[in-house]
Amino acid sequence: MTGAQLALASGALITLGLVLAVWRLVPAAPDLGDVVERLSPTYGRRRRGAVDVPVTGGKERVGLWAMRNLPGGVWGRVPNRELALLRISLPRYYGEKITFALLGLVFPSVLVLVVGLFGFQVPVVVPVAASLALAGALWFLPNLNVRDDAKRGRLEFHRALGAYVDLVALERNSGSGPRQAMEAAAGIGHSWVFHRVGEELARSRWSGQAPWDALTTLADEVGVPELADLADIMRLSGRRAPRCTPPSGLAPRRSAPPCSPTPRARRTSCPNGWWCPAACSESSSSPCSSPRPCSAC
């Protein structure tokens, strides 16, 4: 290495150190996108699922350090829906980006060092330019990996969702209520899609949230609009209770009309000899939800 090359390398390192020191001391401008996201109703839930995760490896530790010390604008557009679908936490995602970038910085220098051991002299500009270019390319490699994996995951989600809709329809035809049908159908399958839907339904039960609202939130998080369509259908099904229809294998004496609007203590009789366990509303002729045969049947 000549004296001029050494002077250039030293000046570049000193300039880089000064730039990093000034960048660290100057207060950063807030990221408006991050501010608006923090005001969204679902930000707390995404933060609990993405940040408050057990640190199990070096990538998560590096990612947590980067989240605390680096500004949000450094990461660019974060694929939140893809990460939610793949269940990859933000610390792990950030840690992978930093790890790949560091590998890109180190690899050309190590390669030049190995070549120099065999007597080949490479100008210092070559490894510096190669390191910067390779680090920039590997910085975006996790983005491509996440998008490809999420594309395959959504395709699998769509296939499993078709089977889940059929199971929910079968449960509803057998007389189950909306929540019961959705939970029973989610418990039948063994794929990760059924487990994911079952977890959301169980969480909604314990939190007092309607199951269709939970599926709508899940559909928005993972970017599967077909799941939101199913949630809308189940919402309408839950608001409009079924009529007094007999169970399979039995037939009423005539077509089953709605229950009588007159409330009674715990049972409301139907004109065709069927009774409902819950009283109907006075304000409307709402049909009953769980028909049972009367004692005469």
N, C-alpha and C positions, 0 to 999 in steps of 0.2 A: 504494500500500500504506500503510495507516494505521500509527500507532505501535504499537497493540495487536497487529495482525497480525505486524508485524516482531518484537515481543517474543515472541510465541508461536512463530514460526519459529525464532528464535535459541535459545529454551529447548528446543525439540524437538531441534535439532541438538546442543546441548550434552549433553542427556540421552542421546541416541543414542551420542555419543562415549564418555561415561562407561560406558554399558552394554557397549559393545564392548571397552573397556579392561579392565573387570572380567572379562568373559567370556573374554578372552584370557589373563589372569593366573591365574584359578582353574583348577586341574587338572580335566579333564573325566573323568566316570565312564566306564569302559570299556563298550563295546557288547557285551553277552553273545552276541548273534547273530553278530557278527564274530569273537569269540573262538572260539566253537564251529566256525565255518567254517574258521578257521585250523588247527584240529586235524584237519580231514577229510583223507583221503588224497589227494584230487584238488585240494587248494587250491594246491599248488605248481605244478601244471600250468596251472590257470586263471590264476594270477598271472603265469606266464611268457607266456601268450597274451594277457593283458589289459593288464598294466602295462608290461612290458618290450617296448614297441613303438616303432618309429622315430617320432620327433616330426616330422611333416611339415607341420603347419599351426598356426594360432593357437589353434584350439579344443583341440588336444591339449596345448599348453603351458598354457593356462588350466586344463584338467582336471588336469594333473599338479600344478600349484601348489595347486589345491583339495584334492587327495588328500593332500598333505603338510601342509596347514595347517588344514583344516576337519575337525571331528569326523565320525565315520561316521554318527552319528544324524541329521545334517542331511539326508542324501539320502533317508531313508525306505527303503522296500522297493525294492531294485535288481532289475530283471528280468534276472537272470543268464542264464536259459535263452534268452530272446529275444535277448539280446545275443550269446550264443554261436552261435545259429542264423544271425543276420545278420552275424556276425563284426565287430561294433562293439566297439572297445576301451572300457574304463572311462574312460580320460582323455578320449576323444572324447565319450562320453555325458555326463560331468560338465561338460565344456566347453560342450556345447550347452545344458545347463540353465542354466548361469551366463550364457551369452550372451543367451539369450532373456529371462532375468530382468532383465538390465541394459537390454535394449531396452525392456522394459515400464516400467522406472523412468524412462528418459530421454524416451520418446516423448510422454507427456502434458505434460511441462514444455516441450518444444520446440513442441508444438502451442499451448500457452498463450502462449508468446513470440511465435509468428507471429500469433496473434489480437491480441495487444497492440499489434503494429505498425500494425494498422488502427484503433486507437483503442478497442477493446473491453477493458474491465477485468473480469477474472475473479477471484473470491476465491481466496486462496491455499490454502484448504482443499480446493477442487475438484481442482487438479492433484496435491496430496499424496495425497488419497484415491484418485484415479484411478491414480496411479503405483503405489501399494501393491497395489491390486486387480489391475491389469494385470500387474504383476510376478509376483504369486502365480498368476495364471492361466497365464501363459507358462512358469512354472517347471515345470508338469506337462505341458506340450505335448510335450516329447521322450518322455515315458512313453507317451502316446497314439500317437505316431508309431511307436515301436518295437513296440508291441503290434499295431498294424494291419499293419505290414510283416511281423512274425513270423507272424501268422495266415495271410497269403498265402504266406509261405515254407513253412510247414508243409503247406499244401495242395499246393503243388508238390512238396514232399518226399515226401508220400504217393503221389502219382501216379508219380514217378520210382522210388520204392521198389518198387512193383508190377512195373515193368519189370525192375528189378534182380533181384528174386526169380525171375522167369521165366528170366533169363539164367543165374543161378546153377544153377537146376534143369537147364537144358540142358547146362551144363558138367559137372555131376555125372553126368548120364546118358551123357555121352561118355567117362567114365572118369577125369575129373580128381579130384584130391584136394580136401579142403575148402578149404584156403588157396588152392590154385591156382585153383579154381573161383571163389572170391570175388574174387581179384585180377584174373582174366581178365574177369569180368563187369563189374567197375568200370572197366576200361580200354576197354570198348566204347562206353559212353555219353560224351557231350560236354557234358552239363549240369553245373551247379555241384554237384548232389547226387552224381553219380558221381565227380566230382573230390574232393569232401569225403570220401566213403567210401574212395576210393583212397588219399588221404593218410593216413587213419587206419590202413589196412592196411599201407602202407609203413612208417609209424612203428612199428607193432607188430612188423614183421619185423626192423627194425634194433634195437629194444629187447628182443627176445626174448619179447615178450608174445604170448599166443594171440590169433588174429584175432577170435574171438568175444568175448573179453574187451574188446578195443578197440572193437568195435561196441556192446557193452553200455554202456561208458563214454560213447561218443558219443550213444547214445540217451538216457541220463540227462542229458547236458549240454543237448541241444537239445529235449528233451521230446517224443520220438517213440517211444512204446512199441512200435510195430510193428517197429522196427528191433531192439529187444531181443528180440522173439519170434523174428526171423530168427537172431539170435545164439544163442539157446537151441537152435534146431533144428540149426544147424551145429555146436554143441558136442556134441550127442548124435551127430551124424553123424561127428564126428572121433573120438569115443571108441569107437564101434562101427564097426570097419572092414568094408568090403564083402566079400562072398564071392567066390570065384574064378569070375567070370563072363567069358565070352569077349567080345572086342571086337565091334563091329557088323560084320556081314557074315560072321562065322564062328559055328559052332555046335558045342558039345562033343558027345561021343558019348552022354552022358547028363547028367542034372541035376548041377550042380556042387556037391558037398559041401564042407565046410570042409577046409582043409589038414590034413595030418597033424601032430599035436602034437609029433612027434619033431624036434628041431632038427638042422639040418645046417650045413655051413660057410657057404654063401651062398644056396643054393637049397633049397626044400622042394617035393617033388613032390606033385601032387594025384592022386587015384586015377583021374581021367578023362583023364589025359594032359596036363594043364596044370600049369605050375609057377609058383611065386611067387619074386620076387627076394629076399625077406627071409624068415628062418626064423620059424616060428611059436613061440609060447610053450609051455613045458613045463607051466605051471600050468593052462592052459585051452586049449580047442580054438579059439583065436581065428583067424578066417579071414584070408587075406592081403589086402593092400591094393592091389597093382598086378599083376594077373594077366598073364601072357604065355604064348603057345603054346609047347609043348615042341618039341624038335627033330623029333619024329615028325610033327608037324602042318605 
